Amino acid sequence: MTLSTAVDTIPRLGRAMVEIPSRPTRIIQFGEGNFLRGFVDWSVQKLNERTDFNGGVAVVQPRPGGHVADLEAQDRLYTVQIQGLEDSHPVCEREVITAINSTVDPYTDWEGFLGLAEIPEAAVIVSNTTEAGIAINPADTAATRTPLGFPAKLTRLLEHRRATGLPGFIVIACELIDDNGRALHDAVLECARIFGLDPGFIDWVEAENTFCSSLVDRIVPGFPRDDAERIWDELGYRDEQLVCAEPFMLWVIKGPERLAEILPFAQAGLDVVLAEDLAPYHDRKVFLLNGPHTTMSSLARNAGFGTVGQVMDDDALLGFIRDEMRREIFPVLDLPAEDLERFAGQVEERFANPFVHHELDAIAFNAVSKFTARLLPILTAHTAAGHPLPKRIVAALAGLIWTYSGTAPAAPVDSDETISRFAGVMEVGGLARVLADIRLWGEDLSALPGLVDAVAADLEALRNRGVMNLIADISTEGR
């Protein structure tokens, strides 16, 4: 990083500035990136501040060329800046995180990595190795000393744990894939087979270890590159591992009841939920947070809006999005109404966060696949129940098709193959053909009663009168 002369004189954060408590390592964490440091390690900090947890984290670098050396250069200290809206009021809180006890680079210190299994207080393993992390690397064999893949490393760590005679772990996967805990469990067993480990190891994994799927939700923009020097000046020290995050956080874990005693998040006042089923929380996030994002990218982009924040500053669009959530999405979600209302209010605050500039162009990337995941299930749920078509979601679909037709103000951001499937959509019969394209939508949307005509009417309104007039018409109809 290039520093100005003035900033270069600011001392770097280190143990000389902060008292670092001595705590036993209770958590082994695979991953050292911004998200884990602004979410999991921040949460551990709160456990230490607010409860008798008294534990630290050992961070494992999950791939070559990682950043644990950068953390060590600051004595494993870094600042988290929580910035956003709470109860409609701007907040900006900064805190030095002292939760990381140690770091290990297994590529340079394999024995040190295996030594983590010998820590008797370590009871929990947390991972976030990206969506591609829970995959078996074909280069990892029984002869590999330092495996490249995360599942193989974890398998070797568990093998060493078993040899110590200590109890197994609760393993919490945070990777952004469905049923991440189950996927990691299965990958470990497959690695055990590849490595030729004895059946007793597999029995021990199944009996002594618990693999938990989890859902994580917090926007963590990471290092504030454009604002770092100003923040350092205000802090009085240079922190090259500084992490920015929004106030909102949610961690839903499908785990055993004893986890609440091991990690007393509720006692710390953190929004961490132990649930038997992640699906309602997954649906709530995908449909109530990601769904309106997709609506914004389909419609607001074509009205000249550039960011989510700009949409939230416009009364007409804000009302439209609020109605979409409450009138069209709420009715098909299997959660108490008060939970949905609370979450929707939090979503609105997150959308309006003046410190996060979420570009609609970025949301528009691969918009077709996003629509099928985020809004199409809501539309089909309404039709399956015999309800009228959800007008705002239909309008979002029309806006998407208009964009992909190449005749709208905004351009599609997708593969050439996907865009080409919309060729001729504005010609006679073209719309029905596109809606019937199973390769686009995963099903024949032209078979949904009234949808072709409804989308056609919205397309005509968009082309002739523009986005804001269509939104006004739908909002005036009040349903």
N, C-alpha and C positions, 0 to 999 in steps of 0.2 A: 504494500500500500504506500502511495506517495503522500508524505506528510508535509504540511507547510512548516516553515522554520519555527513559527511560534508554537505550534502543536508539538513539535519534536522536543520541546523543552519540558512538556508535561510528563511527570513520572508515570510509569506504567503500573497498572494494578498488580499488587502482589501481597504476600503474607506480611510484609512490613507495615501495610496499611490496615489490615483486617485481622481480627482475632479469629482463628480457625479452631473450632471446638474439636476435641478428639472423640470420635464416635465409632462404634463397630460398624463394619460393612454388612448391611442387611440386604442390599439389592445389587445384583449384577446386571449391567445394562449393555446390551449390544447396540451400539450407535452413539455417535457424539455430535450429531447435527443440531441445527437450530431448533427443530421441533421438540426433540427430546429434552433439550436443555431449557426451552421455554415452557414446557408442559410437565413432563415427568419430574425432572430435577427441581423445578420450581415448586411442584406439589410436595416433594420430599422436604424442601425447605420449610414449607408451611406445617408439615407434620412435626418437624423438630421445634418450630416456634410455638405451636399451639397444643401439642400433646406430649406424652412421655415416650414417643416413638424412639428417639435417640438413635438414629441410624444414618449411615452414609451410603454412597453409591460407588461401585467400582465400574468404570466405563471401559468397554472393550471396543477397540477400533474394528469395524466389521469388514473393511476391505483395504487393500494396499493404497498408500498415498492419502490416508485420512488425516485427521486434524488433532489427534491427541497430543502431539508435540506442541501445538499452538496453545492448548489448554495448560500443559505443563509449564510453558513459558510464563504463565500468569499464576503459577501455583494452584492451578485448577479452579481459580476464582474467575467469576464473570458477573456482569450486571444484567438483570432483566428489567426492561422498561415496559411497564403495562400502560398502554395508552389507548384511549377510546372513550366511549360513553357508558355511564352507569346511571340509571334512572334519569336519562336525558341530560345528564351533566357531564362535561368533559373531565376526565381524570388522567393524571400522568404520575405514576409511581415508579420509583427506581429502587432496586435492592440488589446488593451483592449476594450472590448465591454461594454458600459454603458447603453444599451437600455432597460434592464429589470428593471422595476420599482418595481415590487412586485412578490411574488410567493404565491400560495395557495395550500394547501393539503386538498381537500374536505373531505377526510376521517377523518381528525382531526378538521377541521374548516368549517363545512358546511355553517354556516351563513356568514362566510367571503367569501366563494365561491359565494353565492347568492348576496352578496353585490357588486360583480363586475357588475351586471346588473344595478346598481344604478349610475354608473359613466356616466355622460352625454356626455363626450368627446369620450367614447368608441363607435366606429362605426363599427369595423371590428373584426371578429373572424377568427382565422387561426387554422387549426388542422393538426396534423400528429400523429395518434395513431396506426400506423402500418396497414398492409393490413387487419388484423383481427379486427381492432378497430371499423369499422363501421358495427357493428353487435349488435343485441338486446340480452342482457343477460336475460335468462328466469327467473333469480332470481329477476329482477327489476319489482316490481309491484307498484300499487298505494300506498301501505302501506310502501314501502321502503323509509327510511329517506335519506340515502346516496346511490344512485344507483351505481352499479359496472360498468355498461357499459357507454361508451362515449355518444351514442345517448340519453340515458336517462338523463344523467347529462345536456346535452345541452338543452333538452326539459324543464327541471326544470329551467334552467337559462333563457330561453326565456319566460317561464310562469311568472317569477318574473319581467322580463323586461317589459312585457305587463302591469303588475300591477303598474309599476312606471309611466306609461304614456309617457315614452320616446320613440323615434323612434326605429325601429328594427335595425338589423345588416346586413351587407354584410358578409356572411360566405364563406370562401375560404378553401376547402378541399384539402389537399396535399397527402393524402394516395395513395399508389400505386395500385389503382384499377381503372378499366374503369369507366368513368363518375362518379367520386367520389362525386361531389357535389350533383348530382341527388340521388345517393345512400344514402347520409346523409339526404337529404331532406325527402326522403321516410321513412327512419328509424325514424326521429323525428315525422312524422305524425302517424306512427304506435305506437310509445311510447305514443303519446297523446291519441290514442284510448285505449291502455292498461290501462292508468292512469284514463280514464274516464273524460278527460278534456272537457269543453264545446265547442260546435261548433264555438263559437266566437273566441276561441283561434286559431283554425285551420285557420279561415278566416284571423286573424291577422298575422299568420305566412306567409300565402300566399301573403297578401297585403303589409306587412311592412318589409319583410325580403327577401333577395336575396341569394340563394345558388349557389355558383360558383364552377364548376369543374375546376381543374387545373392540369398542368403537370409540374413537377419539375425535374431538371437535374443538379446535381453537385455531384461529388465524395467527400464524407466527411468521411475520414478514422477514424476521431475521435481522441481519446487521444493517443499520440505517446509513448506508454508504453516503448518501447526499447530505446527511445531517450530523455525521459522526463528530466532526471537529467542534461544532457548537455544543454538543452534548458533553464531550470530554472537557471542554472549558468549564461547563457548569458543574460537572462532577469533581473537577480538580485532579483527575487522573485519566490516563489513556487506557482504554479497554478495547482491544481489538477482537474480543469475543462477545461483545455486547449483543444482546438479543432483544428485539422488540416483539411484543405480543399484545393481542387485544385482551380486554378484561374477561370476556366470556370464556368459559372452559366447561367441557363436559367429557366425562370418561365413564362409559358404560361397560361393565365387565361381567361376562358370564362365568362366574366363579363360585367356589364354595363359600359357605357362610363364615368359616373361620378366617377368610381373607380380611373381613372387617376388623378382626382383632389384630391381625398381623400388620395391616396397613389401615389405621383408624382415620380414614378420610372424613367420615361423617363427623367425628369429634372435632376435626380441624375446620369444619364448615365448608368443605370443598364439595363441588357438584360431581361426586363420583357415585355411581349407582351400581349396585350388585343386582343383576337381573337374570332370571331363568331363560329369557328370550331376548335377543338383541333386535329382532326384526321390527318391533314397533318403533324403537328408537332410530334404527336405520331408516325406516320409512319416513319418520318425522323429519329427519335431517334432509334426506334426499328430496322429499316432496315440498317441504315448507321452506327450506333454505335454497337448495339447488334449483328447484322448480321455478320459483319466481326469477332467479337469475336468468334462466333460459327464456322466460317470457320477456324480460328486459332486453336481452340480446336480439330477440326476434322482432320486437316492436320499437323500443326506444332508439336502437341504433338507426333505424330508418326514419326517425324523427330528429336526428342530429345530436342525440345525447351520446356522451363519450364514456361516462363512468357510472357506477352504481350510485355513488353519492349524488350525482346530478339528477338521477331519476328520483331519489328520495327528497330532493329539494323542490320537485315539481308537484304541486298539489294534485293535479289530475292523474299523473302517473302513480303517485303515492296511493291515492284512493283506489285506483285500479288494482294495484298489487295487493293492497290490504283486502279488497273484496275477493280477489282470486284465492288468497289463503283461507279466508274464513267461510266464504260461500261455496267454494268448489273443492278445496283440498281437505279442510277439516272433516266434512261428512264421511269421507272414506277411510279415515285413519282410526285405528283401534287403540285409542288412548283417551283418558278422561278429558273432558272439555277444558277444565281449568289448566291441565298440563299443556294442552295445545295453545291456549291463549297466552300462557306465560312464555312458552317457547316462541310464539309468533312475535310477541313484544320484544323479546331478546333479539330475534332475527332483524327486526326493524332497526333496533339500535346498532346492530352490527353493520347493516347496510348503510346506515347514516354516519358511520365512524369517519370523522373528518381527517383522520390520520392514515387511513387506508384508501388508496386510490386504485380501485378495482376496475380495470378497463373492460368495457363491454366487448371490445374486439377480442380480448383473451377468452372471455366466456363463450363467444361465438365460435371458437375453434371446435370442429367436429360437432356442429350443432345438431345434426340429425341423430347421431347416436345419443347425444345428451337428451334430446327431446324424448326418444323412445324409453330412456331410463327414468327420466324425471317427471314427465308430464303425461305421456301416453297411458301409463297405468291408471292415472286418475280419470282420464277421459273414458277408457274402456270400463272402469268400475262403475261410472255413472250409467253408461249405456246398458251394462249387464244388469243393473238394478232397475232398469226401466225409467231412469230419471231423464229429464231434458238434457241436451248436450250442454256441457259447461262452456259458456260463451267466451270467457276470457282465455281459456285454454285453446278453444277453436281459433280465436283471433291470433294467438301465439303461433299456432300451426300455419295459419294463413300467412303471417308475417315471415315465417321461416321459408315457406314455399316461394313467396314473392322474392325473398333474398336470393334463393338458389336459382330462380328463373333468370337472373342476370338483368332484370329490369328495375330493380329497386335501388334506392339511394345507396344502401350498404351492400358490400360485396360478400359473398360466402367465403368462409375460411375452412376449407376442407380439401380432401383428396380430389384429384381430377376425375377419378372414377365415380365418386359419389355425386359430384356436381353434374357430371354428364348424364346421370339418370334422370335429371330434371329437364332435359332438353325437350322443348315443345310443350311444356306444361301449360303455357298460356294459350295454346291452340285448341281448337274444338276437340273435345275428348281427351285432351292431354292431362287435365287435372285428375280425372277418374283413373287414368292409367298410372299416374304417379302414386296416387293414394293406394292403388292395388298392388304396388311393388313390394313384395315380401322381403326382398333383399334390403330395402331401405328401412322398413318399419318392423319387420319380423312377423307381420300378419297383413291381411288384406283389409286396409282401412276403408276401402270403398264399400265394404259390406256393412259397415256400421250405419244404422238407420239415420238418414238425413245429413250425414257428414259431408258428402260431396257438395250438396247444395249450400250448406252453411259455410263451408270454406270458400266456395265460389263467390258467395255474396260478400264475404269479408275481403276477398281479393279484389273484387270490383270496387269496394269502398276504399281500400288502401290505395289503389292505383288512381282513383278519380278524386278522392277527397283527403287522403293522407291519414297518417297514424292517429293524430290527436283527435280528429273528428270521429274516427271509428271508436276510439276509447270513450269519447264523450257520449256517443250513442249508446254504447253498452252500459255505461255507468248510469245514464239517465233511465234506462229500462229497469234498473234496480234489481236485477236477478242474475 
